[in-house]
Amino acid sequence: MYNEEANIVDLVERVGVALKKSGKSFELVCVDDGSRDGSAAALERLTAERPWLKPLYLIRNYGQSAALQAGFDAAQGELIVTLDGDLQNDPDDVPGLLKMMDQHPEIDVISGWRKDRQDRALSRKVPSVIANRVISKATGVELHDYGCALKVYRADVIRGLRLYGELHRFIPALAAEVGAKIVEVPVRHHARTRGESKYGIDRTFRVLLDLLWIKFLMRFLHRPLQAFGGVGLGLGAIGFVILAWLTFEKLALGRDIGGRPLLLLGMLLALIGVQLIATGLIGELLTRIYHEPQGRPQYLLRRQPRKSL
């Protein structure tokens, strides 16, 4: 939450009521992302009467990805539920999603879908529709609503992820990359009644930039040589063919090649090709450095065989 003083009391109360009805033990981790209003003081007052409320106070406004990462790091439950602090997500939906996770142990992630979205501004709806379609196409994980904050994760799936930039939007795609089973479920959505939205159209452009990184991450994280090496071999081959032809012209035909633009082009392509292949080799070394010294696996183990829904 960021500058959500007007919503904090109702949010905490409604989450508490909803989860107590579920009969599960729970904690509510509220991440205050450097709020400048009275959010922190309100959380302190609420915590005094609620032992299950665990606030975290970030020293400044880091953004949603860092705030979610802080929450994931602090969470201790087997299931982790995320939702925004503006009450546009309905806490009463959470028990039903938890029940679904209990009934279907093969599901690793439930992603909410704001099917009847209540945002009035087209500046939020239209970019969101475009972004969802582009992300689904690029990642291969077909979801209607990547931007819905209401999601449920199994802890063993989510705790291995590290979020930067705007990567929180791509968590389902990142989870799918390690084999997680994802389903999308319609959830309720309410118009904001208090406080101000923190989202703008500029966010869409940042998301699209991060999508480039996600695309590379999903295809080439464990094989960077194939990403850079393939392009490097292609460009290098063209460059060496050009240089071989010019060498033939010089030696066999006696032509002057010193001032020809083709010579510069051939040398440039050959050099770029060698550099890209070298970059791929360095990437392979970095991949092994990332996984091997700290024992990071390239996979997740499932606790039981997957069943069909």
Phi and psi in degrees as GROMACS dihedral restraints (atoms count N, CA, C in turn):
[ dihedral_restraints ]
;  ai    aj    ak    al  type     phi  dphi    fc
    3     4     5     6     1  -140.2    20    10
    4     5     6     7     1   115.8    20    10
    6     7     8     9     1    54.1    20    10
    7     8     9    10     1    52.4    20    10
    9    10    11    12     1  -116.1    20    10
   10    11    12    13     1    35.4    20    10
   12    13    14    15     1   -54.4    20    10
   13    14    15    16     1   -37.0    20    10
   15    16    17    18     1   -69.8    20    10
   16    17    18    19     1   -19.4    20    10
   18    19    20    21     1  -109.0    20    10
   19    20    21    22     1   -11.4    20    10
   21    22    23    24     1   -62.0    20    10
   22    23    24    25     1   -46.6    20    10
   24    25    26    27     1   -60.4    20    10
   25    26    27    28     1   -48.8    20    10
   27    28    29    30     1   -64.9    20    10
   28    29    30    31     1   -39.1    20    10
   30    31    32    33     1   -60.4    20    10
   31    32    33    34     1   -51.8    20    10
   33    34    35    36     1   -62.0    20    10
   34    35    36    37     1   -42.9    20    10
   36    37    38    39     1   -63.3    20    10
   37    38    39    40     1   -45.3    20    10
   39    40    41    42     1   -70.5    20    10
   40    41    42    43     1   -37.7    20    10
   42    43    44    45     1   -64.4    20    10
   43    44    45    46     1   -43.1    20    10
   45    46    47    48     1   -60.7    20    10
   46    47    48    49     1   -45.7    20    10
   48    49    50    51     1   -63.0    20    10
   49    50    51    52     1   -44.8    20    10
   51    52    53    54     1   -63.6    20    10
   52    53    54    55     1   -43.3    20    10
   54    55    56    57     1   -79.3    20    10
   55    56    57    58     1   -28.6    20    10
   57    58    59    60     1   -64.9    20    10
   58    59    60    61     1   -35.3    20    10
   60    61    62    63     1   -66.4    20    10
   61    62    63    64     1   -27.7    20    10
   63    64    65    66     1   -71.7    20    10
   64    65    66    67     1   -18.0    20    10
   66    67    68    69     1    78.7    20    10
   67    68    69    70     1     6.8    20    10
   69    70    71    72     1   -96.9    20    10
   70    71    72    73     1   149.6    20    10
   72    73    74    75     1   -74.2    20    10
   73    74    75    76     1   142.8    20    10
   75    76    77    78     1  -153.8    20    10
   76    77    78    79     1   164.5    20    10
   78    79    80    81     1  -133.8    20    10
   79    80    81    82     1   150.8    20    10
   81    82    83    84     1  -116.1    20    10
   82    83    84    85     1   108.9    20    10
   84    85    86    87     1   -94.4    20    10
   85    86    87    88     1   109.4    20    10
   87    88    89    90     1   -99.8    20    10
   88    89    90    91     1   115.9    20    10
   90    91    92    93     1   -98.1    20    10
   91    92    93    94     1   109.9    20    10
   93    94    95    96     1   -87.3    20    10
   94    95    96    97     1   107.3    20    10
   96    97    98    99     1   -84.6    20    10
   97    98    99   100     1    61.7    20    10
   99   100   101   102     1    68.3    20    10
  100   101   102   103     1    36.9    20    10
  102   103   104   105     1   -59.1    20    10
  103   104   105   106     1   146.9    20    10
  105   106   107   108     1  -107.5    20    10
  106   107   108   109     1     1.5    20    10
  108   109   110   111     1  -100.2    20    10
  109   110   111   112     1  -150.1    20    10
  111   112   113   114     1   -93.1    20    10
  112   113   114   115     1    22.5    20    10
  114   115   116   117     1   -60.1    20    10
  115   116   117   118     1   -45.4    20    10
  117   118   119   120     1   -63.2    20    10
  118   119   120   121     1   -43.4    20    10
  120   121   122   123     1   -64.7    20    10
  121   122   123   124     1   -39.1    20    10
  123   124   125   126     1   -64.0    20    10
  124   125   126   127     1   -40.7    20    10
  126   127   128   129     1   -63.4    20    10
  127   128   129   130     1   -40.1    20    10
  129   130   131   132     1   -61.0    20    10
  130   131   132   133     1   -42.6    20    10
  132   133   134   135     1   -64.5    20    10
  133   134   135   136     1   -42.0    20    10
  135   136   137   138     1   -69.3    20    10
  136   137   138   139     1   -34.5    20    10
  138   139   140   141     1   -65.4    20    10
  139   140   141   142     1   -31.7    20    10
  141   142   143   144     1   -60.3    20    10
  142   143   144   145     1   -26.7    20    10
  144   145   146   147     1  -108.7    20    10
  145   146   147   148     1    -0.6    20    10
  147   148   149   150     1  -134.4    20    10
  148   149   150   151     1    98.3    20    10
  150   151   152   153     1   -65.2    20    10
  151   152   153   154     1   -19.6    20    10
  153   154   155   156     1   -84.8    20    10
  154   155   156   157     1    -5.3    20    10
  156   157   158   159     1   -91.5    20    10
  157   158   159   160     1   122.7    20    10
  159   160   161   162     1  -125.2    20    10
  160   161   162   163     1    94.0    20    10
  162   163   164   165     1   -79.2    20    10
  163   164   165   166     1   147.6    20    10
  165   166   167   168     1  -123.0    20    10
  166   167   168   169     1   135.9    20    10
  168   169   170   171     1  -118.1    20    10
  169   170   171   172     1   105.9    20    10
  171   172   173   174     1   -75.7    20    10
  172   173   174   175     1   144.6    20    10
  174   175   176   177     1   -70.2    20    10
  175   176   177   178     1   -22.4    20    10
  177   178   179   180     1  -151.8    20    10
  178   179   180   181     1   177.8    20    10
  180   181   182   183     1   -80.7    20    10
  181   182   183   184     1   100.1    20    10
  183   184   185   186     1   -88.2    20    10
  184   185   186   187     1   -22.7    20    10
  186   187   188   189     1   109.4    20    10
  187   188   189   190     1   167.4    20    10
  189   190   191   192     1   -66.9    20    10
  190   191   192   193     1   -37.0    20    10
  192   193   194   195     1   -63.4    20    10
  193   194   195   196     1   -48.1    20    10
  195   196   197   198     1   -64.9    20    10
  196   197   198   199     1   -37.4    20    10
  198   199   200   201     1   -65.5    20    10
  199   200   201   202     1   -42.3    20    10
  201   202   203   204     1   -64.5    20    10
  202   203   204   205     1   -39.2    20    10
  204   205   206   207     1   -61.4    20    10
  205   206   207   208     1   -40.4    20    10
  207   208   209   210     1   -61.4    20    10
  208   209   210   211     1   -41.3    20    10
  210   211   212   213     1   -66.0    20    10
  211   212   213   214     1   -42.5    20    10
  213   214   215   216     1   -61.8    20    10
  214   215   216   217     1   -41.2    20    10
  216   217   218   219     1   -65.7    20    10
  217   218   219   220     1   -32.9    20    10
  219   220   221   222     1   -86.9    20    10
  220   221   222   223     1   -24.4    20    10
  222   223   224   225     1   -66.2    20    10
  223   224   225   226     1   141.1    20    10
  225   226   227   228     1  -116.9    20    10
  226   227   228   229     1    -4.6    20    10
  228   229   230   231     1   -79.0    20    10
  229   230   231   232     1   166.5    20    10
  231   232   233   234     1   -77.9    20    10
  232   233   234   235     1   -26.7    20    10
  234   235   236   237     1  -117.8    20    10
  235   236   237   238     1   139.8    20    10
  237   238   239   240     1  -122.0    20    10
  238   239   240   241     1   123.5    20    10
  240   241   242   243     1  -110.4    20    10
  241   242   243   244     1   135.0    20    10
  243   244   245   246     1  -117.0    20    10
  244   245   246   247     1   144.8    20    10
  246   247   248   249     1  -158.9    20    10
  247   248   249   250     1   154.5    20    10
  249   250   251   252     1   -73.3    20    10
  250   251   252   253     1   163.4    20    10
  252   253   254   255     1   -92.4    20    10
  253   254   255   256     1    11.2    20    10
  255   256   257   258     1   -98.3    20    10
  256   257   258   259     1     2.9    20    10
  258   259   260   261     1    66.3    20    10
  259   260   261   262     1    15.4    20    10
  261   262   263   264     1   -75.7    20    10
  262   263   264   265     1   -32.3    20    10
  264   265   266   267     1   -78.2    20    10
  265   266   267   268     1   144.7    20    10
  267   268   269   270     1   -98.3    20    10
  268   269   270   271     1   115.8    20    10
  270   271   272   273     1   -58.9    20    10
  271   272   273   274     1   -24.9    20    10
  273   274   275   276     1   -67.8    20    10
  274   275   276   277     1   -13.8    20    10
  276   277   278   279     1   -77.7    20    10
  277   278   279   280     1   -20.3    20    10
  279   280   281   282     1   -62.9    20    10
  280   281   282   283     1   -47.4    20    10
  282   283   284   285     1   -56.4    20    10
  283   284   285   286     1   -38.8    20    10
  285   286   287   288     1   -64.5    20    10
  286   287   288   289     1   -39.4    20    10
  288   289   290   291     1   -67.6    20    10
  289   290   291   292     1   -38.4    20    10
  291   292   293   294     1   -64.7    20    10
  292   293   294   295     1   -40.3    20    10
  294   295   296   297     1   -62.3    20    10
  295   296   297   298     1   -39.0    20    10
  297   298   299   300     1   -64.0    20    10
  298   299   300   301     1   -39.3    20    10
  300   301   302   303     1   -64.3    20    10
  301   302   303   304     1   -38.4    20    10
  303   304   305   306     1   -66.3    20    10
  304   305   306   307     1   -39.6    20    10
  306   307   308   309     1   -76.4    20    10
  307   308   309   310     1   -23.2    20    10
  309   310   311   312     1  -128.0    20    10
  310   311   312   313     1    81.7    20    10
  312   313   314   315     1   -64.8    20    10
  313   314   315   316     1   -12.0    20    10
  315   316   317   318     1   -77.1    20    10
  316   317   318   319     1   -14.9    20    10
  318   319   320   321     1   -82.7    20    10
  319   320   321   322     1   131.9    20    10
  321   322   323   324     1  -103.5    20    10
  322   323   324   325     1   -30.9    20    10
  324   325   326   327     1  -140.1    20    10
  325   326   327   328     1   131.0    20    10
  327   328   329   330     1  -110.5    20    10
  328   329   330   331     1   122.2    20    10
  330   331   332   333     1  -107.5    20    10
  331   332   333   334     1   125.7    20    10
  333   334   335   336     1   -70.6    20    10
  334   335   336   337     1   148.8    20    10
  336   337   338   339     1  -127.3    20    10
  337   338   339   340     1   112.0    20    10
  339   340   341   342     1   -76.7    20    10
  340   341   342   343     1    72.8    20    10
  342   343   344   345     1   -61.7    20    10
  343   344   345   346     1   -38.7    20    10
  345   346   347   348     1  -110.5    20    10
  346   347   348   349     1    71.8    20    10
  348   349   350   351     1   -70.0    20    10
  349   350   351   352     1   135.6    20    10
  351   352   353   354     1  -102.1    20    10
  352   353   354   355     1     6.3    20    10
  354   355   356   357     1   -66.2    20    10
  355   356   357   358     1   132.1    20    10
  357   358   359   360     1   -87.5    20    10
  358   359   360   361     1   -27.7    20    10
  360   361   362   363     1   -78.7    20    10
  361   362   363   364     1   126.3    20    10
  363   364   365   366     1   -66.6    20    10
  364   365   366   367     1   -23.8    20    10
  366   367   368   369     1   -65.6    20    10
  367   368   369   370     1   -14.7    20    10
  369   370   371   372     1  -102.2    20    10
  370   371   372   373     1   -37.6    20    10
  372   373   374   375     1   -71.6    20    10
  373   374   375   376     1   -50.7    20    10
  375   376   377   378     1   -63.5    20    10
  376   377   378   379     1   -51.3    20    10
  378   379   380   381     1   -58.8    20    10
  379   380   381   382     1   -33.1    20    10
  381   382   383   384     1   -66.0    20    10
  382   383   384   385     1   -42.9    20    10
  384   385   386   387     1   -61.7    20    10
  385   386   387   388     1   -44.8    20    10
  387   388   389   390     1   -63.8    20    10
  388   389   390   391     1   -46.1    20    10
  390   391   392   393     1   -62.3    20    10
  391   392   393   394     1   -41.2    20    10
  393   394   395   396     1   -62.2    20    10
  394   395   396   397     1   -40.8    20    10
  396   397   398   399     1   -68.4    20    10
  397   398   399   400     1   -42.3    20    10
  399   400   401   402     1   -64.7    20    10
  400   401   402   403     1   -44.6    20    10
  402   403   404   405     1   -64.0    20    10
  403   404   405   406     1   -44.4    20    10
  405   406   407   408     1   -60.2    20    10
  406   407   408   409     1   -42.8    20    10
  408   409   410   411     1   -66.0    20    10
  409   410   411   412     1   -42.2    20    10
  411   412   413   414     1   -73.0    20    10
  412   413   414   415     1   -37.4    20    10
  414   415   416   417     1   -93.5    20    10
  415   416   417   418     1   -20.7    20    10
  417   418   419   420     1    81.5    20    10
  418   419   420   421     1     2.3    20    10
  420   421   422   423     1  -102.8    20    10
  421   422   423   424     1   103.1    20    10
  423   424   425   426     1   -81.1    20    10
  424   425   426   427     1   105.6    20    10
  426   427   428   429     1  -129.7    20    10
  427   428   429   430     1   145.3    20    10
  429   430   431   432     1   -77.1    20    10
  430   431   432   433     1   -26.2    20    10
  432   433   434   435     1  -145.5    20    10
  433   434   435   436     1    83.8    20    10
  435   436   437   438     1   -68.3    20    10
  436   437   438   439     1   -25.2    20    10
  438   439   440   441     1   -84.4    20    10
  439   440   441   442     1    -5.5    20    10
  441   442   443   444     1   -69.2    20    10
  442   443   444   445     1   125.2    20    10
  444   445   446   447     1   -75.6    20    10
  445   446   447   448     1   -22.3    20    10
  447   448   449   450     1   -77.9    20    10
  448   449   450   451     1   106.2    20    10
  450   451   452   453     1  -143.0    20    10
  451   452   453   454     1   156.0    20    10
  453   454   455   456     1  -124.4    20    10
  454   455   456   457     1   131.6    20    10
  456   457   458   459     1  -126.6    20    10
  457   458   459   460     1   146.9    20    10
  459   460   461   462     1   -78.0    20    10
  460   461   462   463     1   133.9    20    10
  462   463   464   465     1   -59.8    20    10
  463   464   465   466     1   -35.9    20    10
  465   466   467   468     1   -69.1    20    10
  466   467   468   469     1   -17.6    20    10
  468   469   470   471     1   -83.0    20    10
  469   470   471   472     1   -39.7    20    10
  471   472   473   474     1   -87.3    20    10
  472   473   474   475     1   -26.4    20    10
  474   475   476   477     1   -72.9    20    10
  475   476   477   478     1   -16.6    20    10
  477   478   479   480     1   -85.0    20    10
  478   479   480   481     1    -6.3    20    10
  480   481   482   483     1   -86.1    20    10
  481   482   483   484     1   151.9    20    10
  483   484   485   486     1  -128.5    20    10
  484   485   486   487     1   127.1    20    10
  486   487   488   489     1  -106.7    20    10
  487   488   489   490     1   134.3    20    10
  489   490   491   492     1  -137.2    20    10
  490   491   492   493     1   161.8    20    10
  492   493   494   495     1    56.1    20    10
  493   494   495   496     1  -122.0    20    10
  495   496   497   498     1  -109.7    20    10
  496   497   498   499     1    26.1    20    10
  498   499   500   501     1   -69.3    20    10
  499   500   501   502     1   -12.8    20    10
  501   502   503   504     1   -58.1    20    10
  502   503   504   505     1   -30.6    20    10
  504   505   506   507     1   -67.5    20    10
  505   506   507   508     1   -23.6    20    10
  507   508   509   510     1  -101.5    20    10
  508   509   510   511     1    13.1    20    10
  510   511   512   513     1   -55.7    20    10
  511   512   513   514     1   -44.1    20    10
  513   514   515   516     1   -58.2    20    10
  514   515   516   517     1   -39.6    20    10
  516   517   518   519     1   -67.3    20    10
  517   518   519   520     1   -40.2    20    10
  519   520   521   522     1   -65.0    20    10
  520   521   522   523     1   -39.1    20    10
  522   523   524   525     1   -67.8    20    10
  523   524   525   526     1   -40.0    20    10
  525   526   527   528     1   -62.8    20    10
  526   527   528   529     1   -30.4    20    10
  528   529   530   531     1   -64.0    20    10
  529   530   531   532     1   -29.4    20    10
  531   532   533   534     1   -99.2    20    10
  532   533   534   535     1    14.3    20    10
  534   535   536   537     1    97.9    20    10
  535   536   537   538     1    10.8    20    10
  537   538   539   540     1   -70.5    20    10
  538   539   540   541     1   144.1    20    10
  540   541   542   543     1   -89.5    20    10
  541   542   543   544     1   122.7    20    10
  543   544   545   546     1  -120.2    20    10
  544   545   546   547     1   135.2    20    10
  546   547   548   549     1  -127.7    20    10
  547   548   549   550     1   153.1    20    10
  549   550   551   552     1  -113.0    20    10
  550   551   552   553     1   131.8    20    10
  552   553   554   555     1  -127.9    20    10
  553   554   555   556     1   131.4    20    10
  555   556   557   558     1   -62.5    20    10
  556   557   558   559     1   136.8    20    10
  558   559   560   561     1  -131.0    20    10
  559   560   561   562     1   162.7    20    10
  561   562   563   564     1   -74.3    20    10
  562   563   564   565     1   152.5    20    10
  564   565   566   567     1  -140.6    20    10
  565   566   567   568     1   137.5    20    10
  567   568   569   570     1  -120.2    20    10
  568   569   570   571     1   150.0    20    10
  570   571   572   573     1   -69.5    20    10
  571   572   573   574     1   146.7    20    10
  573   574   575   576     1   -68.8    20    10
  574   575   576   577     1   129.9    20    10
  576   577   578   579     1  -110.2    20    10
  577   578   579   580     1   -20.6    20    10
  579   580   581   582     1  -138.8    20    10
  580   581   582   583     1   147.6    20    10
  582   583   584   585     1    80.2    20    10
  583   584   585   586     1   179.2    20    10
  585   586   587   588     1  -119.6    20    10
  586   587   588   589     1   145.6    20    10
  588   589   590   591     1   -67.4    20    10
  589   590   591   592     1   143.8    20    10
  591   592   593   594     1  -102.5    20    10
  592   593   594   595     1     7.3    20    10
  594   595   596   597     1  -104.5    20    10
  595   596   597   598     1   143.4    20    10
  597   598   599   600     1  -138.6    20    10
  598   599   600   601     1   172.1    20    10
  600   601   602   603     1   -66.6    20    10
  601   602   603   604     1   -24.1    20    10
  603   604   605   606     1   -62.9    20    10
  604   605   606   607     1   -24.2    20    10
  606   607   608   609     1   -63.5    20    10
  607   608   609   610     1   -33.3    20    10
  609   610   611   612     1   -61.1    20    10
  610   611   612   613     1   -41.0    20    10
  612   613   614   615     1   -67.5    20    10
  613   614   615   616     1   -37.2    20    10
  615   616   617   618     1   -66.1    20    10
  616   617   618   619     1   -36.9    20    10
  618   619   620   621     1   -63.9    20    10
  619   620   621   622     1   -42.7    20    10
  621   622   623   624     1   -64.9    20    10
  622   623   624   625     1   -35.2    20    10
  624   625   626   627     1   -66.2    20    10
  625   626   627   628     1   -43.1    20    10
  627   628   629   630     1   -66.1    20    10
  628   629   630   631     1   -25.5    20    10
  630   631   632   633     1   -62.5    20    10
  631   632   633   634     1   -33.8    20    10
  633   634   635   636     1   -60.9    20    10
  634   635   636   637     1   -42.2    20    10
  636   637   638   639     1   -66.4    20    10
  637   638   639   640     1   -42.3    20    10
  639   640   641   642     1   -61.8    20    10
  640   641   642   643     1   -41.6    20    10
  642   643   644   645     1   -60.3    20    10
  643   644   645   646     1   -44.9    20    10
  645   646   647   648     1   -65.3    20    10
  646   647   648   649     1   -42.6    20    10
  648   649   650   651     1   -60.0    20    10
  649   650   651   652     1   -43.5    20    10
  651   652   653   654     1   -72.1    20    10
  652   653   654   655     1   -31.1    20    10
  654   655   656   657     1   -95.5    20    10
  655   656   657   658     1   -33.1    20    10
  657   658   659   660     1  -130.3    20    10
  658   659   660   661     1    11.5    20    10
  660   661   662   663     1   -57.4    20    10
  661   662   663   664     1   -42.3    20    10
  663   664   665   666     1   -96.5    20    10
  664   665   666   667     1     3.8    20    10
  666   667   668   669     1  -148.0    20    10
  667   668   669   670     1    58.0    20    10
  669   670   671   672     1   -62.5    20    10
  670   671   672   673     1   -25.9    20    10
  672   673   674   675     1   -62.7    20    10
  673   674   675   676     1   -31.6    20    10
  675   676   677   678     1   -71.1    20    10
  676   677   678   679     1   -30.0    20    10
  678   679   680   681     1   -72.5    20    10
  679   680   681   682     1   -53.8    20    10
  681   682   683   684     1   -82.5    20    10
  682   683   684   685     1   -35.8    20    10
  684   685   686   687     1   -66.3    20    10
  685   686   687   688     1   -38.5    20    10
  687   688   689   690     1   -62.0    20    10
  688   689   690   691     1   -48.0    20    10
  690   691   692   693     1   -65.1    20    10
  691   692   693   694     1   -41.6    20    10
  693   694   695   696     1   -61.8    20    10
  694   695   696   697     1   -42.3    20    10
  696   697   698   699     1   -63.7    20    10
  697   698   699   700     1   -41.6    20    10
  699   700   701   702     1   -62.9    20    10
  700   701   702   703     1   -50.6    20    10
  702   703   704   705     1   -66.2    20    10
  703   704   705   706     1   -41.8    20    10
  705   706   707   708     1   -62.6    20    10
  706   707   708   709     1   -39.7    20    10
  708   709   710   711     1   -63.3    20    10
  709   710   711   712     1   -43.3    20    10
  711   712   713   714     1   -61.4    20    10
  712   713   714   715     1   -44.6    20    10
  714   715   716   717     1   -61.4    20    10
  715   716   717   718     1   -44.0    20    10
  717   718   719   720     1   -69.1    20    10
  718   719   720   721     1   -32.8    20    10
  720   721   722   723     1   -64.2    20    10
  721   722   723   724     1   -43.4    20    10
  723   724   725   726     1   -61.1    20    10
  724   725   726   727     1   -46.1    20    10
  726   727   728   729     1   -65.6    20    10
  727   728   729   730     1   -36.2    20    10
  729   730   731   732     1   -65.8    20    10
  730   731   732   733     1   -40.4    20    10
  732   733   734   735     1   -65.1    20    10
  733   734   735   736     1   -44.0    20    10
  735   736   737   738     1   -64.5    20    10
  736   737   738   739     1   -36.5    20    10
  738   739   740   741     1   -63.1    20    10
  739   740   741   742     1   -41.5    20    10
  741   742   743   744     1   -61.3    20    10
  742   743   744   745     1   -44.0    20    10
  744   745   746   747     1   -60.7    20    10
  745   746   747   748     1   -40.4    20    10
  747   748   749   750     1   -69.7    20    10
  748   749   750   751     1   -47.5    20    10
  750   751   752   753     1   -83.3    20    10
  751   752   753   754     1   -40.4    20    10
  753   754   755   756     1   -90.0    20    10
  754   755   756   757     1   -36.1    20    10
  756   757   758   759     1  -104.5    20    10
  757   758   759   760     1   -11.1    20    10
  759   760   761   762     1    71.0    20    10
  760   761   762   763     1    23.7    20    10
  762   763   764   765     1   -85.2    20    10
  763   764   765   766     1   152.3    20    10
  765   766   767   768     1   -83.5    20    10
  766   767   768   769     1   125.5    20    10
  768   769   770   771     1  -116.9    20    10
  769   770   771   772     1     0.1    20    10
  771   772   773   774     1   -61.1    20    10
  772   773   774   775     1   -37.0    20    10
  774   775   776   777     1  -102.7    20    10
  775   776   777   778     1    13.3    20    10
  777   778   779   780     1   -86.0    20    10
  778   779   780   781     1   132.6    20    10
  780   781   782   783     1   -58.6    20    10
  781   782   783   784     1   -28.0    20    10
  783   784   785   786     1   -62.3    20    10
  784   785   786   787     1   -33.0    20    10
  786   787   788   789     1   -64.9    20    10
  787   788   789   790     1   -44.1    20    10
  789   790   791   792     1   -63.3    20    10
  790   791   792   793     1   -40.3    20    10
  792   793   794   795     1   -63.6    20    10
  793   794   795   796     1   -45.1    20    10
  795   796   797   798     1   -61.6    20    10
  796   797   798   799     1   -43.4    20    10
  798   799   800   801     1   -65.5    20    10
  799   800   801   802     1   -40.2    20    10
  801   802   803   804     1   -64.6    20    10
  802   803   804   805     1   -46.0    20    10
  804   805   806   807     1   -64.9    20    10
  805   806   807   808     1   -40.8    20    10
  807   808   809   810     1   -63.7    20    10
  808   809   810   811     1   -43.1    20    10
  810   811   812   813     1   -65.1    20    10
  811   812   813   814     1   -44.9    20    10
  813   814   815   816     1   -61.7    20    10
  814   815   816   817     1   -40.6    20    10
  816   817   818   819     1   -60.6    20    10
  817   818   819   820     1   -45.1    20    10
  819   820   821   822     1   -63.7    20    10
  820   821   822   823     1   -40.9    20    10
  822   823   824   825     1   -65.3    20    10
  823   824   825   826     1   -39.8    20    10
  825   826   827   828     1   -67.1    20    10
  826   827   828   829     1   -40.5    20    10
  828   829   830   831     1   -63.5    20    10
  829   830   831   832     1   -41.4    20    10
  831   832   833   834     1   -63.2    20    10
  832   833   834   835     1   -39.2    20    10
  834   835   836   837     1   -62.1    20    10
  835   836   837   838     1   -41.1    20    10
  837   838   839   840     1   -62.2    20    10
  838   839   840   841     1   -40.4    20    10
  840   841   842   843     1   -65.0    20    10
  841   842   843   844     1   -41.2    20    10
  843   844   845   846     1   -63.1    20    10
  844   845   846   847     1   -39.6    20    10
  846   847   848   849     1   -61.3    20    10
  847   848   849   850     1   -39.3    20    10
  849   850   851   852     1   -62.0    20    10
  850   851   852   853     1   -42.4    20    10
  852   853   854   855     1   -63.6    20    10
  853   854   855   856     1   -42.8    20    10
  855   856   857   858     1   -65.1    20    10
  856   857   858   859     1   -35.8    20    10
  858   859   860   861     1   -60.7    20    10
  859   860   861   862     1   -42.9    20    10
  861   862   863   864     1   -70.8    20    10
  862   863   864   865     1   -35.5    20    10
  864   865   866   867     1   -64.6    20    10
  865   866   867   868     1   -37.1    20    10
  867   868   869   870     1   -65.0    20    10
  868   869   870   871     1   -44.0    20    10
  870   871   872   873     1   -88.9    20    10
  871   872   873   874     1   -41.8    20    10
  873   874   875   876     1   -77.7    20    10
  874   875   876   877     1   -48.8    20    10
  876   877   878   879     1   -60.8    20    10
  877   878   879   880     1   -37.3    20    10
  879   880   881   882     1  -100.0    20    10
  880   881   882   883     1     6.7    20    10
  882   883   884   885     1    68.6    20    10
  883   884   885   886     1    27.3    20    10
  885   886   887   888     1   -72.1    20    10
  886   887   888   889     1   125.8    20    10
  888   889   890   891     1   -78.6    20    10
  889   890   891   892     1   157.7    20    10
  891   892   893   894     1   -93.6    20    10
  892   893   894   895     1    11.0    20    10
  894   895   896   897     1  -152.6    20    10
  895   896   897   898     1   168.8    20    10
  897   898   899   900     1  -120.6    20    10
  898   899   900   901     1   141.7    20    10
  900   901   902   903     1   -92.7    20    10
  901   902   903   904     1   135.8    20    10
  903   904   905   906     1   -86.7    20    10
  904   905   906   907     1   139.4    20    10
  906   907   908   909     1   -74.1    20    10
  907   908   909   910     1   -19.6    20    10
  909   910   911   912     1  -155.3    20    10
  910   911   912   913     1   159.9    20    10
  912   913   914   915     1   -60.7    20    10
  913   914   915   916     1   144.7    20    10
  915   916   917   918     1   -76.9    20    10
  916   917   918   919     1   136.9    20    10
  918   919   920   921     1  -107.9    20    10
  919   920   921   922     1   157.6    20    10
  921   922   923   924     1   -80.5    20    10
  922   923   924   925     1   147.3    20    10
